[in-house]
Amino acid sequence: MKFMFPLDDDCPANLRKAFFDAIDNSTVRTLADEVARTSAALFGEHGRLAEIRQAVLLAEATGNCVIETLRARIDDLQQQREGMQRAVADLQRFATEQRERVKNDLNSCTALLIGGPSRIDSLRAKVRNYAQSRETMVTKLRGAGLSDDDIRRTGVKPTPDDLAAWHREIADIELGMRRAAAFVASGPLYDVGLLSGDSHVAK
């Protein structure tokens, strides 16, 4: 398995998910930054002594001189730095490819998350005003000369079926928004099963 193991085709799905979950966790990011700062402070203050000590031991073991050992150490660190730069670029490329793969789903989710709340507010207003709307309609029909029997035969809008449909639509939009939010948050892996409630990603 290569250094950037989440991008390895052989990486287990649960390990890949654990990596991206860790990156997405603000506490993990904060602690990792603190580790890096502490490490930098340690080597900034005492790195010379530590590197000389290690170079002397390696020179003794390999038969090289201390200067050659330190130069080799510099080359190794530069290669590691370049490797990390490539790894970061690989991760960024992977994230871009994954977003492109689910672009239509992301667009739909974004539209729902933006427009859903106002649609729900509109439907809830209809639900709140249901009884008043029916009373207003009855008053208008009576004003037009219809009798109560005529009104019963004609029917009054909105109907109980309308009310039930509004409740169902509110529930559907709320469910869709929860699924959309979960899907967007699942990036960069983007578990499309979350959109249908059929996710099988290991927890």
Secondary structure, 3 states (H helix, E strand, C coil): CCCCHHHCCCCCHHHHHHHHHHHHCHHHHHHHHHHHHHHHHHHHHHHHHHHHHHHHHHHHHHCCCHHHHHHHHHHHHHHHHHHHHHHHHHHHHHHHHHHHHCHHHHHHHHHHHHHHHHHHHHHHHHHHCHHHHHHHHHHHHHHCCCCHHHHHHHCCCCCHHHHHHHHHHHHHHHHHHHHHHHHHHCCCCCCHHHHCCCCCCCC
